Amino acid sequence: MTPPVPTEPASRARINLEWLLRLRWGLLLGQALVIALAAYGLELALPVPVLAALLGLEAVTNLAVRAWLGRARVTEGTIGKLMLWDTLVLTGLLALSGGTHNPFTTLYLVNVALGTVLLPARWMWSLLGFTLMAFGSLFLLQDVVLVPGLSRPDHAALMRLHINGMWVAFAVAAGFIVYFVQRVTRALEEREQELAQARAQHARREKVASLATLAAGAAHELSTPLSTIAVVSKEVERALTVAGTSEAVREDLRLIRQQVDRCRDVLVQMSADAGQTTGEAFHPMPLGRLVEDSLSELSGVERVRVELPEELSAWRVQGPPRALARVVRGLVKNALQASPPSRSVELRVLAGRGGARLEVRDGGAGMPAEILARAGEPFFTTKAPGEGMGLGLFLARTLAEQLGGSLELRSTPGQGTVASLALPVGAPPATEVAS
């Protein structure tokens, strides 16, 4: 079955650009506060309107890039160009507020440090060269734009102001670098986790496809010899009955036919489990109908207590209806098998984040941690021979993930097990499932 195409994890460049935009807002706010403090607190003669215009231009750039971000492909070149622009704006701000005497020339190092993290070598060296030229230009411009009391620190009081400003500038620069690198690292770790989950889901889909092929091939190849064995054993039993052979021999022949029927049932079950979700169209299915179909044809249904709020009954799940009903039926069947005959099983339908959640709670003894960790692996089962093949949870989890949901198991020894099936609800366009 071909599931809806999942959303790809964000690219590294897109993650980096999103965090750079957030950092730029922080830097923009910090620059505005420093300019206000210098102009109105320290009463330095700064060209506030021009500086404000540069900050406004930087804010407009941030908004424009944010709007563009959702419609275009992000590359390292996009980030490189934006950082070159930031260097140019920073140079303008510094040139108008003291030039090389402004202690906030330290912010050049912020750009260079961030470029080292965000950019490939070619762009990094380009940014470094541009930054060196920009910083060098301040030495040429410092005599062109003079800020009284700052451009020429001629006495001790102003020198102390300059030194204190250097400390503040260092603290700001170091703080922004640590914050940005830490957040980018965390975002990249989350992306790696998403990629690992995507790879695991892909591997499970491949296992399901392989299992379906194997089951279909086994059913096809074994159907003829099993039918032959069944027919011949029946004929032999009939002939031996006429010949007056002992009942024990005829009983052995009946046992052969029973085992043949069991082999057929196993093949049919395997084919149904593995192939149920292939070739079936996606349709919106009300939760009430899903619960009803899941409990039909289920032995021991009188022991199942259903909690389905009326307002949730009409919520629709988008997926292959028969496969969904089979998954829920399998979870309830597992709970019935795990519970003593005197204990009931709960099937609750709850509103979850972004969808609905079906919880099946048994009255059994629960599972130890080592069993719980392996539950859901294909062909892993703790049931007695003939009661299960260890495919139900594996296929349930695979189908849930293909639909954008999940299957979680919680178990406490002595208190039973809860299987929680989360499914998205809504009415997206119907999707055909290709085999």
C-alpha positions as CSV (number, residue, x, y, z in Angstrom):
1,M,0.0,0.0,0.0
2,T,1.2,3.4,-0.9
3,P,0.4,5.8,2.1
4,P,0.0,9.5,1.8
5,V,3.4,11.1,1.3
6,P,4.6,12.3,4.7
7,T,6.0,15.8,5.3
8,E,9.8,15.8,4.8
9,P,11.8,16.8,7.8
10,A,13.0,20.4,7.4
11,S,16.3,20.8,5.6
12,R,19.4,21.8,7.5
13,A,19.5,25.2,5.7
14,R,15.9,25.9,6.5
15,I,16.4,25.2,10.2
16,N,19.4,27.4,10.3
17,L,17.6,30.3,8.6
18,E,14.6,30.1,10.9
19,W,16.9,30.3,14.0
20,L,18.9,33.1,12.3
21,L,15.8,35.1,11.8
22,R,14.9,34.7,15.5
23,L,18.4,35.8,16.5
24,R,18.2,38.8,14.2
25,W,15.0,40.0,16.1
26,G,17.0,39.7,19.3
27,L,19.9,41.6,18.0
28,L,17.6,44.2,16.5
29,L,16.0,44.7,19.9
30,G,19.4,44.9,21.6
31,Q,20.7,47.4,19.1
32,A,17.6,49.6,19.6
33,L,18.0,49.5,23.4
34,V,21.7,50.3,23.2
35,I,21.1,53.3,20.9
36,A,18.3,54.6,23.1
37,L,20.5,54.3,26.2
38,A,23.5,56.0,24.5
39,A,21.4,58.8,23.0
40,Y,19.0,59.6,25.9
41,G,20.7,58.0,28.9
42,L,24.4,59.0,28.3
43,E,23.3,62.0,26.2
44,L,25.7,61.2,23.3
45,A,25.1,63.2,20.1
46,L,24.0,60.2,17.9
47,P,22.1,60.6,14.6
48,V,19.1,58.8,16.0
49,P,16.8,59.2,13.0
50,V,19.4,57.7,10.6
51,L,20.2,54.9,13.0
52,A,16.5,54.2,13.5
53,A,16.1,54.1,9.7
54,L,18.8,51.4,9.5
55,L,17.1,49.4,12.2
56,G,13.8,49.7,10.4
57,L,15.4,48.5,7.2
58,E,16.7,45.5,9.0
59,A,13.3,44.8,10.5
60,V,11.7,45.0,7.0
61,T,14.3,42.6,5.7
62,N,13.5,40.1,8.5
63,L,9.7,40.3,7.7
64,A,10.4,39.9,3.9
65,V,12.6,36.8,4.4
66,R,10.0,35.3,6.8
67,A,7.3,35.8,4.2
68,W,9.5,34.4,1.5
69,L,10.5,31.4,3.6
70,G,7.3,29.5,3.1
71,R,7.4,29.7,-0.7
72,A,10.9,29.1,-1.7
73,R,13.7,26.6,-1.4
74,V,16.3,27.6,1.2
75,T,20.0,27.1,0.5
76,E,23.3,28.0,2.3
77,G,23.6,30.8,-0.3
78,T,20.4,32.3,1.1
79,I,21.9,32.4,4.5
80,G,25.2,33.7,3.2
81,K,23.6,36.6,1.4
82,L,21.6,37.6,4.5
83,M,24.7,37.6,6.7
84,L,26.6,39.8,4.2
85,W,23.6,42.2,4.4
86,D,23.7,42.1,8.2
87,T,27.5,42.9,8.1
88,L,26.8,45.9,5.8
89,V,24.0,47.2,8.1
90,L,26.2,46.7,11.2
91,T,28.9,48.7,9.5
92,G,26.5,51.5,8.9
93,L,25.4,51.5,12.5
94,L,28.9,51.5,13.8
95,A,30.1,54.2,11.4
96,L,27.4,56.5,12.6
97,S,28.0,55.8,16.3
98,G,31.7,56.1,16.9
99,G,33.3,53.9,14.3
100,T,36.3,51.9,15.6
101,H,35.9,53.6,19.0
102,N,32.5,52.0,19.4
103,P,32.9,48.9,21.7
104,F,30.1,47.1,19.9
105,T,32.5,46.3,17.0
106,T,32.6,43.0,18.9
107,L,29.4,42.2,17.1
108,Y,31.4,41.5,13.9
109,L,32.7,38.4,15.7
110,V,29.1,37.3,16.3
111,N,28.5,37.2,12.5
112,V,31.8,35.4,11.9
113,A,31.1,32.8,14.6
114,L,27.6,32.2,13.3
115,G,28.9,32.0,9.8
116,T,31.3,29.3,10.8
117,V,28.3,27.2,12.1
118,L,25.9,28.0,9.3
119,L,27.8,28.3,6.1
120,P,29.9,26.0,3.9
121,A,33.6,26.9,3.4
122,R,33.2,29.1,0.3
123,W,30.5,31.3,1.9
124,M,32.4,31.4,5.2
125,W,35.6,32.7,3.7
126,S,33.6,35.2,1.6
127,L,31.8,36.5,4.8
128,L,35.2,36.7,6.6
129,G,36.8,38.7,3.8
130,F,33.8,41.0,3.6
131,T,33.8,41.5,7.4
132,L,37.5,42.4,7.4
133,M,36.9,45.0,4.6
134,A,33.8,46.4,6.5
135,F,35.8,46.7,9.7
136,G,38.7,48.3,7.9
137,S,36.3,50.8,6.3
138,L,35.5,52.1,9.8
139,F,39.1,53.4,10.2
140,L,38.6,55.4,7.0
141,L,35.2,56.7,8.1
142,Q,35.9,57.6,11.7
143,D,37.0,61.1,10.8
144,V,34.1,61.6,8.5
145,V,31.3,61.0,11.0
146,L,32.2,62.3,14.4
147,V,30.3,61.6,17.6
148,P,31.3,64.2,20.2
149,G,32.6,62.6,23.3
150,L,32.9,59.1,21.8
151,S,35.0,59.4,18.6
152,R,37.9,60.9,20.5
153,P,38.1,59.6,24.1
154,D,40.5,62.2,25.5
155,H,40.1,61.8,29.2
156,A,39.7,59.2,31.9
157,A,35.9,59.3,32.3
158,L,35.2,58.7,28.7
159,M,37.9,55.9,28.6
160,R,36.1,54.2,31.5
161,L,32.8,54.5,29.5
162,H,34.6,52.9,26.5
163,I,36.0,50.1,28.6
164,N,32.6,49.4,30.3
165,G,31.0,49.4,26.9
166,M,33.5,46.8,25.8
167,W,32.4,44.5,28.6
168,V,28.7,45.0,27.8
169,A,29.4,44.3,24.1
170,F,31.3,41.2,24.9
171,A,28.5,39.9,27.2
172,V,25.9,40.6,24.5
173,A,28.0,38.9,21.8
174,A,28.9,35.9,23.9
175,G,25.3,35.5,25.0
176,F,23.9,35.5,21.5
177,I,26.5,33.1,20.3
178,V,25.8,30.6,23.0
179,Y,22.1,30.9,22.7
180,F,22.1,30.5,18.9
181,V,24.5,27.6,18.8
182,Q,22.6,25.8,21.5
183,R,19.2,26.2,19.9
184,V,20.5,25.3,16.4
185,T,22.1,22.1,17.9
186,R,18.9,21.2,19.5
187,A,16.9,21.8,16.3
188,L,19.3,19.6,14.4
189,E,19.0,16.9,17.0
190,E,15.3,17.0,16.6
191,R,15.7,16.7,12.8
192,E,17.9,13.7,13.2
193,Q,15.3,12.1,15.4
194,E,12.7,12.8,12.7
195,L,14.9,11.3,10.1
196,A,15.5,8.2,12.2
197,Q,11.7,7.8,12.7
198,A,11.1,8.2,9.0
199,R,13.7,5.5,8.2
200,A,12.2,3.2,10.8
201,Q,8.7,3.7,9.2
202,H,10.1,3.1,5.8
203,A,11.7,-0.1,7.0
204,R,8.4,-1.3,8.5
205,R,6.6,-0.5,5.2
206,E,9.1,-2.6,3.4
207,K,8.7,-5.5,5.8
208,V,4.9,-5.3,5.3
209,A,5.3,-5.4,1.6
210,S,7.8,-8.3,1.8
211,L,5.4,-10.1,4.2
212,A,2.5,-9.7,1.8
213,T,4.5,-11.1,-1.1
214,L,5.7,-14.0,1.0
215,A,2.3,-14.8,2.3
216,A,0.7,-14.7,-1.2
217,G,3.5,-16.9,-2.6
218,A,3.2,-19.4,0.2
219,A,-0.6,-19.6,-0.1
220,H,-0.3,-20.1,-3.8
221,E,2.5,-22.7,-3.7
222,L,1.0,-24.7,-0.7
223,S,-2.7,-24.6,-1.7
224,T,-2.4,-27.4,-4.2
225,P,-0.4,-29.9,-2.1
226,L,-2.6,-29.2,0.9
227,S,-5.7,-29.8,-1.1
228,T,-4.3,-33.0,-2.5
229,I,-3.4,-34.2,1.0
230,A,-7.0,-33.4,2.2
231,V,-8.6,-35.2,-0.7
232,V,-6.4,-38.3,-0.6
233,S,-6.8,-38.6,3.2
234,K,-10.6,-38.4,2.8
235,E,-10.5,-41.1,0.1
236,V,-8.2,-43.3,2.2
237,E,-10.5,-42.9,5.2
238,R,-13.5,-43.8,3.1
239,A,-11.7,-46.9,1.7
240,L,-10.6,-48.0,5.2
241,T,-14.1,-47.6,6.5
242,V,-15.4,-49.9,3.8
243,A,-12.6,-52.4,4.6
244,G,-13.4,-52.3,8.3
245,T,-10.1,-50.9,9.4
246,S,-9.8,-50.0,13.1
247,E,-11.2,-46.7,14.4
248,A,-7.7,-45.7,15.6
249,V,-6.4,-45.6,12.0
250,R,-9.3,-43.6,10.8
251,E,-8.9,-41.2,13.6
252,D,-5.3,-40.7,12.5
253,L,-6.5,-39.8,9.0
254,R,-9.0,-37.3,10.5
255,L,-6.2,-35.8,12.5
256,I,-4.2,-35.4,9.2
257,R,-7.2,-33.5,7.7
258,Q,-7.5,-31.3,10.8
259,Q,-3.8,-30.4,10.6
260,V,-4.2,-29.6,6.8
261,D,-7.2,-27.3,7.7
262,R,-5.1,-25.7,10.3
263,C,-2.3,-25.0,7.8
264,R,-4.8,-23.5,5.5
265,D,-6.1,-21.3,8.3
266,V,-2.6,-20.1,9.1
267,L,-2.0,-19.2,5.4
268,V,-5.3,-17.4,5.1
269,Q,-4.6,-15.5,8.3
270,M,-1.1,-14.5,7.3
271,S,-2.4,-13.4,3.8
272,A,-5.2,-11.4,5.4
273,D,-2.9,-9.8,8.0
274,A,-0.2,-8.8,5.6
275,G,-2.4,-8.0,2.6
276,Q,-5.5,-6.5,4.2
277,T,-4.2,-3.0,3.7
278,T,-3.1,-3.4,0.1
279,G,-5.4,-2.5,-2.7
280,E,-8.0,-0.9,-0.4
281,A,-9.2,2.6,-1.0
282,F,-9.1,5.4,1.6
283,H,-12.5,6.5,2.7
284,P,-13.8,8.7,5.6
285,M,-15.1,6.4,8.3
286,P,-17.1,7.7,11.4
287,L,-15.6,6.5,14.7
288,G,-18.9,5.0,15.6
289,R,-18.9,2.8,12.5
290,L,-15.3,1.9,13.1
291,V,-16.1,0.7,16.7
292,E,-19.1,-1.2,15.4
293,D,-17.3,-2.9,12.6
294,S,-14.3,-3.7,14.9
295,L,-16.5,-5.6,17.4
296,S,-18.5,-7.5,14.8
297,E,-17.4,-11.1,14.3
298,L,-15.5,-10.9,17.6
299,S,-15.8,-13.8,20.0
300,G,-16.3,-12.6,23.6
301,V,-17.7,-9.2,22.7
302,E,-20.1,-9.3,25.7
303,R,-17.0,-8.8,27.9
304,V,-16.1,-5.5,26.1
305,R,-17.2,-2.3,27.7
306,V,-17.3,0.6,25.2
307,E,-17.1,4.3,26.1
308,L,-17.8,6.4,23.0
309,P,-19.0,9.9,23.6
310,E,-21.8,10.9,21.3
311,E,-20.0,14.0,20.1
312,L,-17.1,11.8,19.0
313,S,-19.2,9.2,17.2
314,A,-19.5,11.3,14.0
315,W,-15.8,12.2,13.8
316,R,-14.3,10.7,10.7
317,V,-11.1,8.8,10.3
318,Q,-9.5,8.8,6.8
319,G,-8.1,5.4,5.9
320,P,-8.8,1.9,4.6
321,P,-12.0,0.9,6.5
322,R,-11.5,-2.8,6.6
323,A,-7.9,-2.6,7.6
324,L,-8.7,-0.1,10.4
325,A,-11.5,-2.3,11.7
326,R,-9.1,-5.3,11.7
327,V,-6.5,-3.4,13.6
328,V,-8.9,-2.3,16.4
329,R,-10.4,-5.8,16.4
330,G,-7.0,-7.3,16.9
331,L,-6.2,-4.9,19.8
332,V,-9.5,-5.9,21.5
333,K,-8.8,-9.6,20.8
334,N,-5.4,-9.3,22.4
335,A,-6.9,-7.7,25.5
336,L,-9.6,-10.5,25.8
337,Q,-6.9,-13.1,25.5
338,A,-4.8,-11.4,28.2
339,S,-7.7,-11.0,30.6
340,P,-9.2,-13.7,32.8
341,P,-12.7,-14.8,31.8
342,S,-14.2,-12.9,34.8
343,R,-12.6,-9.6,33.8
344,S,-13.9,-7.2,31.3
345,V,-12.0,-5.2,28.6
346,E,-12.4,-1.5,28.1
347,L,-12.6,0.2,24.7
348,R,-12.6,4.0,25.1
349,V,-12.7,6.6,22.4
350,L,-11.2,9.9,23.5
351,A,-10.4,13.3,21.9
352,G,-6.7,13.6,21.4
353,R,-4.3,16.2,20.1
354,G,-5.0,16.6,16.4
355,G,-7.3,13.6,16.3
356,A,-8.9,10.8,18.2
357,R,-7.5,8.2,20.4
358,L,-8.8,4.6,20.9
359,E,-7.6,3.0,24.2
360,V,-8.0,-0.7,24.8
361,R,-7.4,-1.7,28.4
362,D,-7.2,-5.3,29.5
363,G,-7.6,-6.9,32.9
364,G,-4.5,-9.1,32.7
365,A,-1.3,-9.3,34.6
366,G,0.6,-6.8,32.5
367,M,3.9,-7.2,30.7
368,P,7.5,-6.9,32.1
369,A,9.7,-4.2,30.7
370,E,11.7,-6.6,28.5
371,I,8.5,-8.0,26.8
372,L,7.0,-4.5,26.4
373,A,10.2,-3.3,24.7
374,R,9.8,-6.0,22.0
375,A,6.1,-5.9,21.6
376,G,5.3,-4.9,18.1
377,E,8.3,-6.6,16.5
378,P,7.2,-8.9,13.6
379,F,6.8,-12.5,14.6
380,F,7.4,-11.8,18.3
381,T,4.7,-13.3,20.5
382,T,4.3,-14.7,24.0
383,K,1.1,-16.5,23.1
384,A,0.8,-20.3,22.9
385,P,1.5,-22.0,19.6
386,G,-1.5,-21.6,17.3
387,E,-2.9,-18.6,19.1
388,G,-1.0,-15.9,17.2
389,M,1.9,-15.2,14.9
390,G,3.2,-11.9,16.4
391,L,2.0,-9.7,13.5
392,G,-1.0,-7.9,14.9
393,L,0.8,-5.2,16.8
394,F,3.4,-4.8,14.1
395,L,0.8,-4.3,11.4
396,A,-1.3,-2.0,13.6
397,R,1.6,0.3,14.3
398,T,2.6,0.3,10.7
399,L,-0.9,1.3,9.5
400,A,-1.3,3.9,12.2
401,E,2.0,5.6,11.2
402,Q,1.1,5.5,7.5
403,L,-2.1,7.4,8.4
404,G,-0.2,9.9,10.4
405,G,-1.1,8.4,13.8
406,S,0.7,6.2,16.3
407,L,0.3,3.1,18.5
408,E,1.6,3.2,22.0
409,L,1.7,0.4,24.7
410,R,1.7,1.1,28.4
411,S,1.9,-1.7,30.9
412,T,2.4,-2.2,34.6
413,P,3.0,-5.7,35.9
414,G,0.0,-6.7,38.0
415,Q,-2.2,-3.9,36.6
416,G,-2.7,-4.8,32.9
417,T,-1.8,-3.2,29.6
418,V,-3.2,-0.3,27.7
419,A,-2.9,-0.1,23.9
420,S,-3.5,3.5,22.7
421,L,-4.2,4.0,19.0
422,A,-4.0,7.6,17.9
423,L,-5.6,8.5,14.5
424,P,-6.0,11.9,12.7
425,V,-9.5,12.9,12.0
426,G,-11.0,15.1,9.3
427,A,-12.0,14.7,5.7
428,P,-9.0,15.1,3.4
429,P,-9.4,14.1,-0.3
430,A,-9.9,10.3,-0.7
431,T,-6.7,8.6,-1.7
432,E,-6.4,5.4,-3.6
433,V,-4.1,2.8,-2.1
434,A,-2.0,1.2,-4.8
435,S,-0.8,-2.3,-4.2
